[in-house]
């Protein structure tokens, strides 16, 4: 039996990739959420927790778990610390992702959602990549509303990621998100149809 095709779903924060992924799930497709996986590993993997504590100090974990607000303040103001954190988390996510693929080997398509698909080389596991994006002003508004951030904080989150034009340049498919769920459904169907054609060639 043929192995599943691995499809990356990416795009900058606030671009709409999670909505795209949720529509895929509603249609019965499996989507690996690398962000959720990273958070789970940071909370539950003893090796990851030890390395994060060594990097940020004992106060990074409280009785309630990882202090994500404190962590965000640290890494979004220091590219060096962000890079060091990524060196801890990304390899653990890669290993977890490979195990997940093995658990779903009978699927036609498997999707992986990751804002860092290209910048952390997760795309080395993918056959095709989809970028879901939106104009920066819309992305900023979505981030501010969703995460209760200031304008400056939202811009900092965006600037910490790969520039959107670089994401678009590397994509096999580009989906423009305007927030209308009916159009989003149509766009997902269109990409799925094109994927099926590409995998037949």
C-alpha positions as CSV (number, residue, x, y, z in Angstrom):
1,X,0.0,0.0,0.0
2,X,1.3,3.5,-0.9
3,X,2.5,5.7,1.9
4,X,0.3,8.8,2.7
5,X,1.2,12.1,1.2
6,X,2.3,14.5,3.9
7,X,0.9,18.0,3.3
8,X,2.2,21.0,5.2
9,X,-0.2,23.8,6.3
10,X,1.6,27.0,7.3
11,X,1.4,30.8,7.3
12,X,2.2,33.5,9.7
13,X,0.3,34.0,13.0
14,X,-3.3,35.3,12.4
15,X,-3.3,34.2,8.8
16,X,-6.1,31.7,9.1
17,X,-4.3,28.3,9.0
18,X,-6.0,27.0,12.1
19,X,-9.4,27.6,10.5
20,X,-8.2,25.8,7.4
21,X,-7.0,22.9,9.5
22,X,-10.3,22.7,11.4
23,X,-12.2,22.4,8.1
24,X,-9.9,19.6,7.1
25,X,-10.7,17.8,10.3
26,X,-14.4,18.3,9.8
27,X,-14.0,16.4,6.5
28,X,-12.3,13.5,8.2
29,X,-8.6,14.3,7.5
30,X,-6.0,13.9,10.2
31,X,-4.1,17.1,11.0
32,X,-1.0,17.2,13.3
33,X,-1.0,20.4,15.2
34,X,2.7,21.1,15.9
35,X,2.0,24.1,18.1
36,X,-0.3,22.0,20.4
37,X,2.3,19.2,20.3
38,X,5.1,21.6,21.3
39,X,3.0,22.9,24.3
40,X,2.2,19.3,25.4
41,X,5.9,18.4,25.2
42,X,6.8,21.5,27.2
43,X,4.3,20.5,29.9
44,X,4.8,16.7,30.0
45,X,8.2,15.6,28.6
46,X,10.7,15.4,31.4
47,X,13.7,15.9,29.1
48,X,12.2,19.0,27.5
49,X,11.1,20.4,30.9
50,X,14.6,20.0,32.3
51,X,16.3,21.7,29.4
52,X,13.8,24.6,29.5
53,X,14.4,25.0,33.2
54,X,18.2,25.1,32.7
55,X,17.7,27.8,30.0
56,X,15.2,30.1,31.8
57,X,15.6,29.2,35.5
58,X,13.4,27.5,38.1
59,X,10.7,30.2,37.9
60,X,9.7,29.2,34.4
61,X,7.5,26.4,35.8
62,X,5.0,27.1,38.5
63,X,2.6,24.7,40.4
64,X,0.2,25.3,37.5
65,X,2.8,24.3,34.9
66,X,4.8,26.3,32.4
67,X,4.5,30.1,32.8
68,X,3.8,30.8,29.1
69,X,3.3,34.6,29.6
70,X,6.7,34.8,31.2
71,X,8.2,32.6,28.5
72,X,6.7,34.7,25.7
73,X,8.0,37.9,27.3
74,X,11.5,36.4,27.3
75,X,11.6,34.9,23.8
76,X,9.8,37.6,21.9
77,X,12.3,40.2,23.2
78,X,15.4,38.1,22.5
79,X,16.0,36.3,19.2
80,X,18.9,34.4,20.9
81,X,16.6,33.0,23.6
82,X,14.0,32.1,21.0
83,X,16.6,30.2,19.0
84,X,17.8,28.3,22.1
85,X,14.2,27.4,23.0
86,X,13.6,26.2,19.4
87,X,16.7,23.9,19.7
88,X,15.1,22.2,22.6
89,X,11.5,22.0,21.4
90,X,11.8,21.3,17.6
91,X,13.7,18.0,17.8
92,X,11.2,16.7,20.3
93,X,8.3,17.8,18.0
94,X,10.0,16.1,15.0
95,X,10.2,12.8,16.9
96,X,6.6,13.0,18.0
97,X,5.5,13.9,14.4
98,X,7.3,10.9,13.0
99,X,5.5,8.6,15.5
100,X,2.2,10.2,14.6
101,X,2.8,9.4,10.9
102,X,3.5,5.8,11.7
103,X,0.1,5.6,13.5
104,X,-1.7,6.9,10.4
105,X,0.1,5.1,7.6
106,X,-3.1,3.9,5.9
107,X,-4.4,7.4,5.1
108,X,-4.3,9.0,1.6
109,X,-3.3,12.4,3.0
110,X,-1.9,13.5,6.3
111,X,-1.6,17.2,7.2
112,X,0.7,19.0,9.5
113,X,-0.1,22.5,10.7
114,X,2.9,24.6,11.7
115,X,3.7,28.3,11.7
116,X,7.4,27.4,11.5
117,X,7.1,24.8,8.8
118,X,9.9,26.3,6.6
119,X,11.9,28.1,9.3
120,X,12.4,24.9,11.3
121,X,12.7,22.6,8.3
122,X,9.6,20.6,9.1
123,X,8.9,20.8,5.4
124,X,11.6,18.2,4.8
125,X,8.9,15.6,5.8
126,X,6.2,17.1,3.5
127,X,5.4,16.3,-0.2
128,X,3.4,19.5,-0.7
129,X,2.9,22.7,1.3
130,X,0.0,25.1,1.6
131,X,0.3,28.7,2.9
132,X,-2.8,30.3,4.4
133,X,-2.4,34.0,4.6
134,X,-4.2,37.3,5.0
135,X,-3.2,41.0,4.8
136,X,-1.1,42.1,7.7
137,X,-3.7,44.6,9.1
138,X,-6.2,41.8,9.3
139,X,-3.7,39.5,10.9
140,X,-2.8,42.1,13.5
141,X,-6.5,42.7,14.4
142,X,-7.1,38.9,14.7
143,X,-4.0,38.5,17.0
144,X,-5.0,41.5,19.2
145,X,-8.6,40.2,19.6
146,X,-7.7,36.5,20.1
147,X,-4.7,36.8,22.4
148,X,-5.7,40.1,24.1
149,X,-2.4,41.8,23.0
150,X,-1.5,45.4,22.3
151,X,-0.7,46.6,18.8
152,X,3.0,46.5,19.6
153,X,2.8,43.0,21.0
154,X,1.0,41.8,18.0
155,X,3.5,43.3,15.6
156,X,6.3,41.7,17.6
157,X,4.7,38.3,17.3
158,X,4.5,38.8,13.5
159,X,8.1,40.1,13.2
160,X,9.5,37.1,15.1
161,X,8.3,34.8,12.3
162,X,9.5,34.2,8.7
163,X,8.3,37.1,6.5
164,X,5.0,36.1,4.8
165,X,6.4,36.7,1.3
166,X,9.0,34.0,2.0
167,X,6.3,31.6,3.0
168,X,4.3,32.3,-0.1
169,X,7.3,31.9,-2.4
170,X,8.0,28.4,-1.0
171,X,4.4,27.2,-1.1
172,X,2.8,24.8,-3.6
173,X,-0.6,26.3,-2.8
174,X,-1.6,29.7,-1.5
175,X,-4.9,30.3,0.2
176,X,-6.0,33.8,1.0
177,X,-8.1,34.0,4.1
178,X,-10.8,36.7,4.4
179,X,-12.6,35.4,7.4
180,X,-15.7,34.2,5.6
181,X,-16.3,30.5,6.5
182,X,-18.3,29.7,3.4
183,X,-15.5,30.8,1.2
184,X,-13.0,29.0,3.4
185,X,-14.9,25.7,2.8
186,X,-14.8,26.3,-0.9
187,X,-11.0,27.0,-0.8
188,X,-10.3,23.9,1.1
189,X,-12.3,21.8,-1.4
190,X,-10.4,23.4,-4.2
191,X,-7.0,22.6,-2.7
192,X,-8.1,19.0,-1.9
193,X,-9.2,18.5,-5.6
194,X,-5.8,19.9,-6.8
195,X,-3.9,17.7,-4.4
196,X,-5.7,14.6,-5.7
197,X,-4.7,15.6,-9.3
198,X,-1.1,16.3,-8.4
199,X,-0.7,12.9,-6.6
200,X,-2.0,11.1,-9.7
201,X,0.6,12.6,-11.9
